[in-house]
Amino acid sequence: MEENKELELKEIRAKLKELLVTSLSLEDIKPTDIKDDEILFGEGLGLDSLDAVEIVVLLQRNFGLEIKDMNEGRKIFYSVDTLARYILENKKK
């Protein structure tokens, strides 16, 4: 069971990295350049509040998830790993 969860997390992380690079037009960055635990905003990957809005849309379109509370969103949007774990725990069964 745990092994399946880890495999699914790995797949979600890979998809997220691909989506981040294409949706946010991150030039000179390949999905493989983004570390799972890299901070997405500020000194990390350097995303800003407009990118956060794009990520909200990306979650809705690709995973059917909505983030209504931006305080919760700050924790979820910390890294690719926190995003992937949120998706895995909240995706439609």
PDB file as gemmi writes it, atoms N, CA and C in Angstrom:
CRYST1    1.000    1.000    1.000  90.00  90.00  90.00 P 1                      
ATOM      1  N   MET A   1       0.828  -1.212   0.000  1.00  0.00           N  
ATOM      2  CA  MET A   1       0.000   0.000   0.000  1.00  0.00           C  
ATOM      3  C   MET A   1       0.863   1.263   0.000  1.00  0.00           C  
ATOM      4  N   GLU A   2       1.831   1.340   0.926  1.00  0.00           N  
ATOM      5  CA  GLU A   2       2.716   2.515   0.995  1.00  0.00           C  
ATOM      6  C   GLU A   2       3.480   2.699  -0.313  1.00  0.00           C  
ATOM      7  N   GLU A   3       3.902   1.567  -0.900  1.00  0.00           N  
ATOM      8  CA  GLU A   3       4.669   1.620  -2.138  1.00  0.00           C  
ATOM      9  C   GLU A   3       3.846   2.246  -3.254  1.00  0.00           C  
ATOM     10  N   ASN A   4       2.558   1.876  -3.323  1.00  0.00           N  
ATOM     11  CA  ASN A   4       1.657   2.463  -4.323  1.00  0.00           C  
ATOM     12  C   ASN A   4       1.528   3.964  -4.125  1.00  0.00           C  
ATOM     13  N   LYS A   5       1.410   4.378  -2.855  1.00  0.00           N  
ATOM     14  CA  LYS A   5       1.263   5.798  -2.542  1.00  0.00           C  
ATOM     15  C   LYS A   5       2.515   6.570  -2.981  1.00  0.00           C  
ATOM     16  N   GLU A   6       3.683   6.013  -2.705  1.00  0.00           N  
ATOM     17  CA  GLU A   6       4.943   6.668  -3.094  1.00  0.00           C  
ATOM     18  C   GLU A   6       5.058   6.769  -4.618  1.00  0.00           C  
ATOM     19  N   LEU A   7       4.661   5.712  -5.310  1.00  0.00           N  
ATOM     20  CA  LEU A   7       4.703   5.705  -6.768  1.00  0.00           C  
ATOM     21  C   LEU A   7       3.749   6.764  -7.330  1.00  0.00           C  
ATOM     22  N   GLU A   8       2.562   6.831  -6.752  1.00  0.00           N  
ATOM     23  CA  GLU A   8       1.578   7.821  -7.191  1.00  0.00           C  
ATOM     24  C   GLU A   8       2.075   9.244  -6.908  1.00  0.00           C  
ATOM     25  N   LEU A   9       2.694   9.449  -5.740  1.00  0.00           N  
ATOM     26  CA  LEU A   9       3.268  10.762  -5.409  1.00  0.00           C  
ATOM     27  C   LEU A   9       4.337  11.148  -6.425  1.00  0.00           C  
ATOM     28  N   LYS A  10       5.170  10.187  -6.788  1.00  0.00           N  
ATOM     29  CA  LYS A  10       6.238  10.442  -7.757  1.00  0.00           C  
ATOM     30  C   LYS A  10       5.638  10.874  -9.102  1.00  0.00           C  
ATOM     31  N   GLU A  11       4.569  10.194  -9.535  1.00  0.00           N  
ATOM     32  CA  GLU A  11       3.908  10.535 -10.795  1.00  0.00           C  
ATOM     33  C   GLU A  11       3.274  11.930 -10.727  1.00  0.00           C  
ATOM     34  N   ILE A  12       2.639  12.242  -9.601  1.00  0.00           N  
ATOM     35  CA  ILE A  12       2.011  13.558  -9.432  1.00  0.00           C  
ATOM     36  C   ILE A  12       3.078  14.646  -9.444  1.00  0.00           C  
ATOM     37  N   ARG A  13       4.198  14.416  -8.748  1.00  0.00           N  
ATOM     38  CA  ARG A  13       5.291  15.407  -8.729  1.00  0.00           C  
ATOM     39  C   ARG A  13       5.792  15.675 -10.143  1.00  0.00           C  
ATOM     40  N   ALA A  14       5.998  14.614 -10.911  1.00  0.00           N  
ATOM     41  CA  ALA A  14       6.503  14.767 -12.291  1.00  0.00           C  
ATOM     42  C   ALA A  14       5.506  15.573 -13.136  1.00  0.00           C  
ATOM     43  N   LYS A  15       4.220  15.260 -13.006  1.00  0.00           N  
ATOM     44  CA  LYS A  15       3.193  15.985 -13.761  1.00  0.00           C  
ATOM     45  C   LYS A  15       3.151  17.458 -13.334  1.00  0.00           C  
ATOM     46  N   LEU A  16       3.237  17.702 -12.024  1.00  0.00           N  
ATOM     47  CA  LEU A  16       3.232  19.081 -11.519  1.00  0.00           C  
ATOM     48  C   LEU A  16       4.396  19.886 -12.072  1.00  0.00           C  
ATOM     49  N   LYS A  17       5.574  19.310 -12.076  1.00  0.00           N  
ATOM     50  CA  LYS A  17       6.757  20.018 -12.583  1.00  0.00           C  
ATOM     51  C   LYS A  17       6.569  20.379 -14.056  1.00  0.00           C  
ATOM     52  N   GLU A  18       6.047  19.424 -14.812  1.00  0.00           N  
ATOM     53  CA  GLU A  18       5.775  19.655 -16.234  1.00  0.00           C  
ATOM     54  C   GLU A  18       4.770  20.801 -16.394  1.00  0.00           C  
ATOM     55  N   LEU A  19       3.688  20.750 -15.616  1.00  0.00           N  
ATOM     56  CA  LEU A  19       2.648  21.778 -15.688  1.00  0.00           C  
ATOM     57  C   LEU A  19       3.172  23.148 -15.258  1.00  0.00           C  
ATOM     58  N   LEU A  20       3.983  23.190 -14.211  1.00  0.00           N  
ATOM     59  CA  LEU A  20       4.545  24.464 -13.741  1.00  0.00           C  
ATOM     60  C   LEU A  20       5.397  25.108 -14.828  1.00  0.00           C  
ATOM     61  N   VAL A  21       6.259  24.321 -15.438  1.00  0.00           N  
ATOM     62  CA  VAL A  21       7.155  24.858 -16.467  1.00  0.00           C  
ATOM     63  C   VAL A  21       6.362  25.367 -17.666  1.00  0.00           C  
ATOM     64  N   THR A  22       5.367  24.585 -18.126  1.00  0.00           N  
ATOM     65  CA  THR A  22       4.612  24.999 -19.310  1.00  0.00           C  
ATOM     66  C   THR A  22       3.590  26.093 -19.000  1.00  0.00           C  
ATOM     67  N   SER A  23       2.847  25.954 -17.910  1.00  0.00           N  
ATOM     68  CA  SER A  23       1.786  26.920 -17.588  1.00  0.00           C  
ATOM     69  C   SER A  23       2.323  28.270 -17.154  1.00  0.00           C  
ATOM     70  N   LEU A  24       3.462  28.273 -16.466  1.00  0.00           N  
ATOM     71  CA  LEU A  24       4.011  29.533 -15.959  1.00  0.00           C  
ATOM     72  C   LEU A  24       5.104  30.088 -16.862  1.00  0.00           C  
ATOM     73  N   SER A  25       5.293  29.457 -18.021  1.00  0.00           N  
ATOM     74  CA  SER A  25       6.314  29.891 -18.981  1.00  0.00           C  
ATOM     75  C   SER A  25       7.664  30.119 -18.307  1.00  0.00           C  
ATOM     76  N   LEU A  26       8.104  29.120 -17.561  1.00  0.00           N  
ATOM     77  CA  LEU A  26       9.401  29.223 -16.882  1.00  0.00           C  
ATOM     78  C   LEU A  26      10.506  28.937 -17.896  1.00  0.00           C  
ATOM     79  N   GLU A  27      11.074  30.015 -18.424  1.00  0.00           N  
ATOM     80  CA  GLU A  27      12.111  29.867 -19.428  1.00  0.00           C  
ATOM     81  C   GLU A  27      13.403  29.419 -18.765  1.00  0.00           C  
ATOM     82  N   ASP A  28      14.194  28.668 -19.480  1.00  0.00           N  
ATOM     83  CA  ASP A  28      15.493  28.175 -19.006  1.00  0.00           C  
ATOM     84  C   ASP A  28      15.381  27.206 -17.830  1.00  0.00           C  
ATOM     85  N   ILE A  29      14.187  26.696 -17.557  1.00  0.00           N  
ATOM     86  CA  ILE A  29      14.019  25.714 -16.482  1.00  0.00           C  
ATOM     87  C   ILE A  29      13.339  24.484 -17.066  1.00  0.00           C  
ATOM     88  N   LYS A  30      13.945  23.344 -16.819  1.00  0.00           N  
ATOM     89  CA  LYS A  30      13.346  22.081 -17.238  1.00  0.00           C  
ATOM     90  C   LYS A  30      12.654  21.478 -16.023  1.00  0.00           C  
ATOM     91  N   PRO A  31      11.607  20.686 -16.234  1.00  0.00           N  
ATOM     92  CA  PRO A  31      10.931  20.054 -15.093  1.00  0.00           C  
ATOM     93  C   PRO A  31      11.898  19.299 -14.182  1.00  0.00           C  
ATOM     94  N   THR A  32      12.906  18.674 -14.779  1.00  0.00           N  
ATOM     95  CA  THR A  32      13.870  17.910 -13.975  1.00  0.00           C  
ATOM     96  C   THR A  32      14.783  18.809 -13.136  1.00  0.00           C  
ATOM     97  N   ASP A  33      14.819  20.109 -13.449  1.00  0.00           N  
ATOM     98  CA  ASP A  33      15.632  21.048 -12.664  1.00  0.00           C  
ATOM     99  C   ASP A  33      14.978  21.392 -11.319  1.00  0.00           C  
ATOM    100  N   ILE A  34      13.673  21.178 -11.224  1.00  0.00           N  
ATOM    101  CA  ILE A  34      12.943  21.560 -10.018  1.00  0.00           C  
ATOM    102  C   ILE A  34      13.013  20.424  -9.005  1.00  0.00           C  
ATOM    103  N   LYS A  35      13.542  20.737  -7.822  1.00  0.00           N  
ATOM    104  CA  LYS A  35      13.624  19.729  -6.759  1.00  0.00           C  
ATOM    105  C   LYS A  35      12.255  19.588  -6.086  1.00  0.00           C  
ATOM    106  N   ASP A  36      11.966  18.385  -5.605  1.00  0.00           N  
ATOM    107  CA  ASP A  36      10.679  18.123  -4.953  1.00  0.00           C  
ATOM    108  C   ASP A  36      10.432  19.055  -3.775  1.00  0.00           C  
ATOM    109  N   ASP A  37      11.497  19.358  -3.012  1.00  0.00           N  
ATOM    110  CA  ASP A  37      11.335  20.160  -1.798  1.00  0.00           C  
ATOM    111  C   ASP A  37      11.776  21.614  -1.971  1.00  0.00           C  
ATOM    112  N   GLU A  38      12.016  22.029  -3.215  1.00  0.00           N  
ATOM    113  CA  GLU A  38      12.428  23.415  -3.478  1.00  0.00           C  
ATOM    114  C   GLU A  38      11.270  24.374  -3.187  1.00  0.00           C  
ATOM    115  N   ILE A  39      11.579  25.441  -2.478  1.00  0.00           N  
ATOM    116  CA  ILE A  39      10.566  26.453  -2.171  1.00  0.00           C  
ATOM    117  C   ILE A  39      10.141  27.095  -3.493  1.00  0.00           C  
ATOM    118  N   LEU A  40       8.833  27.180  -3.713  1.00  0.00           N  
ATOM    119  CA  LEU A  40       8.335  27.680  -4.996  1.00  0.00           C  
ATOM    120  C   LEU A  40       8.355  29.203  -5.101  1.00  0.00           C  
ATOM    121  N   PHE A  41       8.105  29.887  -3.995  1.00  0.00           N  
ATOM    122  CA  PHE A  41       7.992  31.347  -4.042  1.00  0.00           C  
ATOM    123  C   PHE A  41       9.212  32.017  -3.419  1.00  0.00           C  
ATOM    124  N   GLY A  42       9.401  33.305  -3.753  1.00  0.00           N  
ATOM    125  CA  GLY A  42      10.492  34.066  -3.158  1.00  0.00           C  
ATOM    126  C   GLY A  42      11.850  33.567  -3.619  1.00  0.00           C  
ATOM    127  N   GLU A  43      12.727  33.326  -2.651  1.00  0.00           N  
ATOM    128  CA  GLU A  43      14.116  32.983  -2.976  1.00  0.00           C  
ATOM    129  C   GLU A  43      14.279  31.596  -3.586  1.00  0.00           C  
ATOM    130  N   GLY A  44      13.248  30.784  -3.558  1.00  0.00           N  
ATOM    131  CA  GLY A  44      13.325  29.443  -4.149  1.00  0.00           C  
ATOM    132  C   GLY A  44      13.258  29.511  -5.666  1.00  0.00           C  
ATOM    133  N   LEU A  45      12.167  29.043  -6.214  1.00  0.00           N  
ATOM    134  CA  LEU A  45      11.972  29.044  -7.664  1.00  0.00           C  
ATOM    135  C   LEU A  45      11.664  30.454  -8.171  1.00  0.00           C  
ATOM    136  N   GLY A  46      11.272  31.341  -7.258  1.00  0.00           N  
ATOM    137  CA  GLY A  46      11.059  32.741  -7.626  1.00  0.00           C  
ATOM    138  C   GLY A  46       9.669  33.067  -8.143  1.00  0.00           C  
ATOM    139  N   LEU A  47       8.692  32.228  -7.830  1.00  0.00           N  
ATOM    140  CA  LEU A  47       7.331  32.517  -8.267  1.00  0.00           C  
ATOM    141  C   LEU A  47       6.741  33.674  -7.471  1.00  0.00           C  
ATOM    142  N   ASP A  48       5.700  34.314  -8.030  1.00  0.00           N  
ATOM    143  CA  ASP A  48       5.072  35.448  -7.343  1.00  0.00           C  
ATOM    144  C   ASP A  48       3.567  35.221  -7.221  1.00  0.00           C  
ATOM    145  N   SER A  49       2.844  36.249  -6.772  1.00  0.00           N  
ATOM    146  CA  SER A  49       1.407  36.098  -6.509  1.00  0.00           C  
ATOM    147  C   SER A  49       0.604  35.801  -7.781  1.00  0.00           C  
ATOM    148  N   LEU A  50       1.036  36.324  -8.921  1.00  0.00           N  
ATOM    149  CA  LEU A  50       0.348  35.995 -10.177  1.00  0.00           C  
ATOM    150  C   LEU A  50       0.506  34.516 -10.508  1.00  0.00           C  
ATOM    151  N   ASP A  51       1.689  33.987 -10.218  1.00  0.00           N  
ATOM    152  CA  ASP A  51       1.928  32.564 -10.434  1.00  0.00           C  
ATOM    153  C   ASP A  51       1.034  31.730  -9.515  1.00  0.00           C  
ATOM    154  N   ALA A  52       0.792  32.217  -8.301  1.00  0.00           N  
ATOM    155  CA  ALA A  52      -0.080  31.506  -7.360  1.00  0.00           C  
ATOM    156  C   ALA A  52      -1.479  31.359  -7.937  1.00  0.00           C  
ATOM    157  N   VAL A  53      -1.969  32.424  -8.577  1.00  0.00           N  
ATOM    158  CA  VAL A  53      -3.290  32.375  -9.217  1.00  0.00           C  
ATOM    159  C   VAL A  53      -3.279  31.328 -10.331  1.00  0.00           C  
ATOM    160  N   GLU A  54      -2.216  31.292 -11.103  1.00  0.00           N  
ATOM    161  CA  GLU A  54      -2.084  30.295 -12.169  1.00  0.00           C  
ATOM    162  C   GLU A  54      -2.086  28.874 -11.601  1.00  0.00           C  
ATOM    163  N   ILE A  55      -1.430  28.688 -10.458  1.00  0.00           N  
ATOM    164  CA  ILE A  55      -1.385  27.356  -9.838  1.00  0.00           C  
ATOM    165  C   ILE A  55      -2.784  26.948  -9.378  1.00  0.00           C  
ATOM    166  N   VAL A  56      -3.549  27.903  -8.856  1.00  0.00           N  
ATOM    167  CA  VAL A  56      -4.932  27.611  -8.452  1.00  0.00           C  
ATOM    168  C   VAL A  56      -5.724  27.101  -9.663  1.00  0.00           C  
ATOM    169  N   VAL A  57      -5.583  27.791 -10.791  1.00  0.00           N  
ATOM    170  CA  VAL A  57      -6.278  27.396 -12.024  1.00  0.00           C  
ATOM    171  C   VAL A  57      -5.778  26.026 -12.490  1.00  0.00           C  
ATOM    172  N   LEU A  58      -4.481  25.824 -12.427  1.00  0.00           N  
ATOM    173  CA  LEU A  58      -3.858  24.563 -12.819  1.00  0.00           C  
ATOM    174  C   LEU A  58      -4.414  23.396 -11.992  1.00  0.00           C  
ATOM    175  N   LEU A  59      -4.578  23.606 -10.684  1.00  0.00           N  
ATOM    176  CA  LEU A  59      -5.133  22.564  -9.806  1.00  0.00           C  
ATOM    177  C   LEU A  59      -6.582  22.255 -10.169  1.00  0.00           C  
ATOM    178  N   GLN A  60      -7.344  23.301 -10.503  1.00  0.00           N  
ATOM    179  CA  GLN A  60      -8.746  23.102 -10.882  1.00  0.00           C  
ATOM    180  C   GLN A  60      -8.846  22.324 -12.193  1.00  0.00           C  
ATOM    181  N   ARG A  61      -8.095  22.763 -13.197  1.00  0.00           N  
ATOM    182  CA  ARG A  61      -8.182  22.154 -14.530  1.00  0.00           C  
ATOM    183  C   ARG A  61      -7.667  20.716 -14.560  1.00  0.00           C  
ATOM    184  N   ASN A  62      -6.547  20.482 -13.919  1.00  0.00           N  
ATOM    185  CA  ASN A  62      -5.876  19.198 -14.062  1.00  0.00           C  
ATOM    186  C   ASN A  62      -6.218  18.176 -12.987  1.00  0.00           C  
ATOM    187  N   PHE A  63      -6.654  18.652 -11.818  1.00  0.00           N  
ATOM    188  CA  PHE A  63      -6.897  17.723 -10.720  1.00  0.00           C  
ATOM    189  C   PHE A  63      -8.281  17.872 -10.099  1.00  0.00           C  
ATOM    190  N   GLY A  64      -9.069  18.846 -10.571  1.00  0.00           N  
ATOM    191  CA  GLY A  64     -10.413  19.048 -10.046  1.00  0.00           C  
ATOM    192  C   GLY A  64     -10.443  19.522  -8.609  1.00  0.00           C  
ATOM    193  N   LEU A  65      -9.378  20.213  -8.182  1.00  0.00           N  
ATOM    194  CA  LEU A  65      -9.288  20.675  -6.790  1.00  0.00           C  
ATOM    195  C   LEU A  65      -9.369  22.192  -6.718  1.00  0.00           C  
ATOM    196  N   GLU A  66     -10.000  22.687  -5.645  1.00  0.00           N  
ATOM    197  CA  GLU A  66     -10.079  24.132  -5.420  1.00  0.00           C  
ATOM    198  C   GLU A  66      -9.426  24.481  -4.100  1.00  0.00           C  
ATOM    199  N   ILE A  67      -8.747  25.609  -4.093  1.00  0.00           N  
ATOM    200  CA  ILE A  67      -8.163  26.139  -2.865  1.00  0.00           C  
ATOM    201  C   ILE A  67      -8.964  27.390  -2.546  1.00  0.00           C  
ATOM    202  N   LYS A  68      -9.741  27.344  -1.495  1.00  0.00           N  
ATOM    203  CA  LYS A  68     -10.581  28.495  -1.151  1.00  0.00           C  
ATOM    204  C   LYS A  68      -9.912  29.394  -0.111  1.00  0.00           C  
ATOM    205  N   ASP A  69      -9.128  28.794   0.760  1.00  0.00           N  
ATOM    206  CA  ASP A  69      -8.480  29.531   1.840  1.00  0.00           C  
ATOM    207  C   ASP A  69      -7.011  29.750   1.484  1.00  0.00           C  
ATOM    208  N   MET A  70      -6.642  31.007   1.207  1.00  0.00           N  
ATOM    209  CA  MET A  70      -5.272  31.280   0.789  1.00  0.00           C  
ATOM    210  C   MET A  70      -4.259  31.075   1.917  1.00  0.00           C  
ATOM    211  N   ASN A  71      -4.695  31.107   3.175  1.00  0.00           N  
ATOM    212  CA  ASN A  71      -3.771  30.768   4.262  1.00  0.00           C  
ATOM    213  C   ASN A  71      -3.390  29.298   4.171  1.00  0.00           C  
ATOM    214  N   GLU A  72      -4.388  28.465   3.870  1.00  0.00           N  
ATOM    215  CA  GLU A  72      -4.122  27.051   3.639  1.00  0.00           C  
ATOM    216  C   GLU A  72      -3.269  26.906   2.372  1.00  0.00           C  
ATOM    217  N   GLY A  73      -3.586  27.718   1.377  1.00  0.00           N  
ATOM    218  CA  GLY A  73      -2.845  27.691   0.116  1.00  0.00           C  
ATOM    219  C   GLY A  73      -1.362  27.944   0.298  1.00  0.00           C  
ATOM    220  N   ARG A  74      -0.998  28.810   1.212  1.00  0.00           N  
ATOM    221  CA  ARG A  74       0.427  29.097   1.460  1.00  0.00           C  
ATOM    222  C   ARG A  74       1.174  27.832   1.869  1.00  0.00           C  
ATOM    223  N   LYS A  75       0.551  27.027   2.713  1.00  0.00           N  
ATOM    224  CA  LYS A  75       1.190  25.773   3.146  1.00  0.00           C  
ATOM    225  C   LYS A  75       1.247  24.777   1.990  1.00  0.00           C  
ATOM    226  N   ILE A  76       0.154  24.692   1.243  1.00  0.00           N  
ATOM    227  CA  ILE A  76       0.070  23.740   0.132  1.00  0.00           C  
ATOM    228  C   ILE A  76       1.049  24.119  -0.981  1.00  0.00           C  
ATOM    229  N   PHE A  77       1.200  25.410  -1.245  1.00  0.00           N  
ATOM    230  CA  PHE A  77       2.044  25.890  -2.343  1.00  0.00           C  
ATOM    231  C   PHE A  77       3.517  26.022  -1.960  1.00  0.00           C  
ATOM    232  N   TYR A  78       3.916  25.492  -0.832  1.00  0.00           N  
ATOM    233  CA  TYR A  78       5.296  25.642  -0.361  1.00  0.00           C  
ATOM    234  C   TYR A  78       6.301  25.023  -1.339  1.00  0.00           C  
ATOM    235  N   SER A  79       6.010  23.794  -1.801  1.00  0.00           N  
ATOM    236  CA  SER A  79       6.931  23.094  -2.698  1.00  0.00           C  
ATOM    237  C   SER A  79       6.135  22.141  -3.583  1.00  0.00           C  
ATOM    238  N   VAL A  80       6.810  21.550  -4.553  1.00  0.00           N  
ATOM    239  CA  VAL A  80       6.164  20.552  -5.404  1.00  0.00           C  
ATOM    240  C   VAL A  80       5.685  19.392  -4.538  1.00  0.00           C  
ATOM    241  N   ASP A  81       6.489  19.018  -3.544  1.00  0.00           N  
ATOM    242  CA  ASP A  81       6.121  17.905  -2.674  1.00  0.00           C  
ATOM    243  C   ASP A  81       4.841  18.200  -1.883  1.00  0.00           C  
ATOM    244  N   THR A  82       4.720  19.401  -1.313  1.00  0.00           N  
ATOM    245  CA  THR A  82       3.507  19.719  -0.546  1.00  0.00           C  
ATOM    246  C   THR A  82       2.287  19.781  -1.460  1.00  0.00           C  
ATOM    247  N   LEU A  83       2.469  20.273  -2.679  1.00  0.00           N  
ATOM    248  CA  LEU A  83       1.378  20.285  -3.661  1.00  0.00           C  
ATOM    249  C   LEU A  83       0.956  18.859  -4.019  1.00  0.00           C  
ATOM    250  N   ALA A  84       1.941  18.005  -4.284  1.00  0.00           N  
ATOM    251  CA  ALA A  84       1.653  16.619  -4.668  1.00  0.00           C  
ATOM    252  C   ALA A  84       0.925  15.878  -3.545  1.00  0.00           C  
ATOM    253  N   ARG A  85       1.366  16.083  -2.307  1.00  0.00           N  
ATOM    254  CA  ARG A  85       0.719  15.416  -1.171  1.00  0.00           C  
ATOM    255  C   ARG A  85      -0.725  15.907  -1.004  1.00  0.00           C  
ATOM    256  N   TYR A  86      -0.946  17.201  -1.208  1.00  0.00           N  
ATOM    257  CA  TYR A  86      -2.308  17.746  -1.134  1.00  0.00           C  
ATOM    258  C   TYR A  86      -3.194  17.107  -2.212  1.00  0.00           C  
ATOM    259  N   ILE A  87      -2.665  17.021  -3.428  1.00  0.00           N  
ATOM    260  CA  ILE A  87      -3.424  16.430  -4.534  1.00  0.00           C  
ATOM    261  C   ILE A  87      -3.762  14.975  -4.224  1.00  0.00           C  
ATOM    262  N   LEU A  88      -2.772  14.216  -3.760  1.00  0.00           N  
ATOM    263  CA  LEU A  88      -2.987  12.794  -3.465  1.00  0.00           C  
ATOM    264  C   LEU A  88      -4.052  12.612  -2.381  1.00  0.00           C  
ATOM    265  N   GLU A  89      -4.017  13.450  -1.353  1.00  0.00           N  
ATOM    266  CA  GLU A  89      -4.958  13.321  -0.234  1.00  0.00           C  
ATOM    267  C   GLU A  89      -6.371  13.818  -0.577  1.00  0.00           C  
ATOM    268  N   ASN A  90      -6.483  14.711  -1.557  1.00  0.00           N  
ATOM    269  CA  ASN A  90      -7.777  15.349  -1.826  1.00  0.00           C  
ATOM    270  C   ASN A  90      -8.397  15.041  -3.177  1.00  0.00           C  
ATOM    271  N   LYS A  91      -7.698  14.267  -3.994  1.00  0.00           N  
ATOM    272  CA  LYS A  91      -8.231  13.992  -5.333  1.00  0.00           C  
ATOM    273  C   LYS A  91      -9.503  13.151  -5.229  1.00  0.00           C  
ATOM    274  N   LYS A  92     -10.308  13.263  -6.249  1.00  0.00           N  
ATOM    275  CA  LYS A  92     -11.562  12.520  -6.306  1.00  0.00           C  
ATOM    276  C   LYS A  92     -11.254  11.039  -6.464  1.00  0.00           C  
ATOM    277  N   LYS A  93     -11.861  10.239  -5.668  1.00  0.00           N  
ATOM    278  CA  LYS A  93     -11.636   8.788  -5.705  1.00  0.00           C  
ATOM    279  C   LYS A  93     -12.354   8.183  -6.883  1.00  0.00           C  
TER     280      LYS A  93                                                      
END                                                                             
